[in-house]
Amino acid sequence: MKKPTQRKASRKAPNADLARGLALRKQLNGRRWGKTSTPLVEAAPDLEVLVNEVLFGRIWSRGTIDLKMRSVAVIAALTATAQRPQLKNYIGNALNAGLTKAEIVEVLMQLVFYVGLPKVVNAISAAQEVFLEES
């Protein structure tokens, strides 16, 4: 029986989804683009390609809801699961998607009775850090 071959991700000839995903991430990251190296880039480059191609190139690029609404959904999910490093990144992305600082804080306040005060306080602290970094 023939073994299945592993498909290597290629950065040489990106497909349309990958190109769209990279462009969207660059837009969302704004001035942070390329300034930090994620563990995915260093340890799992194929996973990084998959995130760019599928998550950003297909999911985030769908037209049904805009980037601001997608940002709100992700901020809520990351606050609920206490994912601080990713939350900070997506708060920065939300600013680049058009959300204001006041809107981000209001989203977090909306969550207090759903996810708990400690998680919201931590998320507001993370937001403050991002707001200072982005100023």
N, C-alpha and C positions, 0 to 999 in steps of 0.2 A: 504494500500500500504506500502510496506517495504521501510524503509529509507536506502539509500546507506551508507555503512560504510566507515569511513575514514581509509585509509591505513597509518599506521605509518611506518616511515622510520626506518630500523633496522641497527644498526652499528655492530651487533654481527656476522652476516653472510653476508659479502659484496658479491655482485654479481661480475661478471667479469668486467663489465663496471665501477663499483664503484672502484674496486681494481686498475684497469688501470688508472682511473682518479686521484686517490690519489697518485699513483706512479709518474704520470706525473707532478702533482702539486708539489710534493716534489722535483723532478728534476728541475723544473722551478724556484721554490723558493730558491733552494740552501741553503745557510747558514741562510736565513731568515725563513726557514721552522720551524713552531711551536713556533717561538719567539714572534709573535704578535697574538692577538686574534681579529678576525674580528667580526663586528656586526652580521654577519650571524651565526657564531658559538654560540654566546651568545643569540641572540634574536630569531633566526629562524633556529634551527639546521636541520629541514627537508629541508629547502631551501638550506642549505650548502651541504647536501647529494645530492640533485638534481643537483647542480652546479658541484660537483665532478663527479657524475655518467654520466650526459648528456653532459655538456659543455666540461669537460676535458676527460671523459671516452669514449665519442662517437665522438664529434666534433673535439677537438684538437688532438685526436688520429687517425684520418683518415690519410691514407697514401698518398693522392694525392699531397699535398704540405707539405714542411717540417716546423719545428718549427720556423725557422728564418722568413719564409714568413708569417706564421700565426702571429708572433709577429709584423711584419711590418704593417699588416692589422689592428691589434688591436690598435697599437700606433697611426695610422692615424685616426681611428674612435674616440678614446678617446681624441685626440687633437682637432678634429673637434667639438666635443661636450663638450669640456672644462671640462672633468672629472678628475681633478688633482689627487685626492688620488688614484684612480684606475690606472691612467696613470703612476704614480710613481711605483706602483707595477709591471705593465707590462713592464716598462723600465728595472727594475731589472730582470724580467723574460727573457726579450730579451737578456740581457747580458749572462744569463745562457743558453740560447738557441744557443748562438754562435755569436750573433751580436756584433760588436765592438762599442766602444763609438763613433768613427768617423762615422760609418754607421748609428747609431741612430740619430746623429746630422744631417746627410745628408738627412735622411728620413724626419726629421722635416723641414729642409730647402726646400725640395721638396713641402711641403704643404703650404708654405707662400701665394701663389697666389690663392690657392683653399679654404683655411679656414680662412685666414686673419692673418696679422702680430701680433696683440695682442695675439691671441691664440697660435701662434708659439713661440712667446717670452716667454709666460707662460710655454709652454711645454719644451722649452730649459732650463728655470730656474728649472723646476722639474727634468729634466735629470741631470743637474749639481748637484742637491742635491743627487740624486741616485748615481752618479759617485763618489761623495765624501764619501757617506756612504759605498759604495762597495770597496773603496780603502783600 
